[in-house]
Amino acid sequence: MDKIVVYVETEINPTESEEKIKKAIWNLFGDIPTQITPALKGSILQAQAEGLDALATLRNLLRKDRIRDAARKPLLEGVNNNTITFYLNKQVAFAGHISFSEEVAESPLGPIKITVKCENPRELIDWLAPRTTKN
């Protein structure tokens, strides 16, 4: 596959533990380098990685949680040109699982925003969450 860049961003609210948010990101992406910057309320955690390896842990979780078919819908809906954008629930990620989320209002602490840039988003989605059923 072509060049893939993964961007991760989430707010860390004043009531949240920075270490727990880092663990949630680690559960989704493995050992991805993170950067934390102060924000108006709390701080912002950002991370960036390149290549399929950056998505291997997420791919394995989709398989382990048996939600590949369900994951295809929010992933495909998030395609815009050469970018896939989707949101995951922080609390569920901390527990080592995946739950897709809306950008606002669904999760009281805010979601984790993932943006993936690549040449062929649909091919990447087929790798990340291949169909398990035949239509």
C-alpha positions as CSV (number, residue, x, y, z in Angstrom):
1,M,0.0,0.0,0.0
2,D,1.0,3.6,-0.5
3,K,2.1,6.1,2.1
4,I,-0.2,6.3,5.1
5,V,-0.1,8.9,7.9
6,V,-2.2,8.6,11.0
7,Y,-3.1,11.6,13.1
8,V,-4.7,11.2,16.6
9,E,-6.2,14.0,18.7
10,T,-8.2,14.2,21.8
11,E,-9.0,16.7,24.6
12,I,-7.8,15.9,28.1
13,N,-10.4,17.4,30.4
14,P,-9.3,18.8,33.8
15,T,-11.1,15.9,35.4
16,E,-9.3,13.2,33.4
17,S,-6.0,11.5,34.1
18,E,-3.4,12.2,31.5
19,E,-1.9,8.7,32.0
20,K,-5.3,7.1,31.4
21,I,-5.8,8.9,28.2
22,K,-2.3,7.9,27.1
23,K,-3.2,4.3,27.9
24,A,-6.4,4.6,25.8
25,I,-4.3,5.7,22.9
26,W,-1.7,3.0,23.5
27,N,-4.6,0.4,23.5
28,L,-5.6,1.6,20.1
29,F,-2.3,2.3,18.4
30,G,0.5,0.7,20.4
31,D,3.6,2.6,21.1
32,I,2.7,5.8,19.1
33,P,4.6,9.0,20.3
34,T,2.3,11.5,21.9
35,Q,2.5,15.2,22.5
36,I,0.5,17.1,25.1
37,T,-0.1,20.8,24.8
38,P,-2.1,23.1,27.1
39,A,-5.6,24.2,26.0
40,L,-8.2,26.7,27.3
41,K,-9.8,23.9,29.4
42,G,-7.4,21.1,30.1
43,S,-5.0,20.0,27.4
44,I,-4.8,18.4,23.9
45,L,-3.1,15.1,23.3
46,Q,-1.8,14.7,19.7
47,A,0.0,11.8,18.1
48,Q,1.2,11.0,14.6
49,A,2.6,7.8,13.0
50,E,3.2,6.5,9.5
51,G,2.7,3.2,7.7
52,L,0.4,0.3,8.1
53,D,2.1,-0.7,11.4
54,A,0.5,2.4,12.9
55,L,-2.9,0.8,12.3
56,A,-2.0,-2.8,13.1
57,T,-3.2,-2.7,16.8
58,L,-6.5,-1.0,15.7
59,R,-7.0,-3.7,13.0
60,N,-6.4,-6.5,15.5
61,L,-8.9,-4.9,18.0
62,L,-11.6,-4.7,15.2
63,R,-11.0,-8.4,14.6
64,K,-10.9,-9.4,18.3
65,D,-14.0,-7.4,19.1
66,R,-15.7,-9.0,16.0
67,I,-16.9,-5.7,14.7
68,R,-15.2,-5.5,11.3
69,D,-18.5,-5.4,9.4
70,A,-20.0,-2.8,11.7
71,A,-16.8,-0.7,11.5
72,R,-17.0,-0.4,7.8
73,K,-20.0,2.0,7.9
74,P,-18.4,4.8,10.0
75,L,-15.0,4.3,8.2
76,L,-16.6,4.6,4.8
77,E,-18.8,7.5,5.9
78,G,-15.6,9.3,7.0
79,V,-13.9,9.1,3.6
80,N,-13.3,12.5,2.0
81,N,-10.9,12.5,-0.9
82,N,-7.7,10.9,0.4
83,T,-8.6,11.2,4.1
84,I,-10.6,9.0,6.5
85,T,-11.8,10.7,9.6
86,F,-13.6,8.8,12.5
87,Y,-14.1,9.1,16.2
88,L,-13.7,6.6,19.0
89,N,-15.0,6.6,22.6
90,K,-12.2,7.3,25.1
91,Q,-13.6,5.2,28.0
92,V,-14.0,2.2,25.8
93,A,-10.5,2.6,24.3
94,F,-9.1,2.7,27.9
95,A,-10.8,-0.6,28.5
96,G,-9.0,-2.1,25.4
97,H,-12.0,-2.2,23.1
98,I,-13.4,-0.1,20.2
99,S,-16.7,1.9,20.1
100,F,-17.2,4.3,17.3
101,S,-18.6,7.7,18.3
102,E,-20.0,10.9,16.9
103,E,-17.9,14.0,16.8
104,V,-19.9,15.8,19.5
105,A,-22.6,15.1,22.2
106,E,-22.3,11.3,22.3
107,S,-19.4,11.0,24.7
108,P,-19.5,13.3,27.8
109,L,-15.7,13.5,27.9
110,G,-15.3,13.9,24.2
111,P,-14.1,11.4,21.6
112,I,-10.7,10.5,20.2
113,K,-10.4,11.9,16.6
114,I,-8.5,9.8,14.1
115,T,-7.5,11.1,10.7
116,V,-5.8,8.8,8.2
117,K,-4.3,10.2,5.0
118,C,-3.6,7.8,2.2
119,E,-3.8,7.5,-1.6
120,N,-6.6,4.9,-1.6
121,P,-8.9,5.1,1.5
122,R,-11.3,2.3,0.3
123,E,-8.4,-0.1,-0.1
124,L,-7.1,0.8,3.4
125,I,-10.6,0.2,4.8
126,D,-10.7,-3.2,3.1
127,W,-7.4,-4.0,4.9
128,L,-8.4,-2.5,8.2
129,A,-11.9,-4.0,8.4
130,P,-12.4,-6.6,5.7
131,R,-16.0,-7.9,5.1
132,T,-16.7,-11.1,7.0
133,T,-20.1,-11.6,5.3
134,K,-21.0,-11.9,1.7
135,N,-23.6,-9.5,0.3
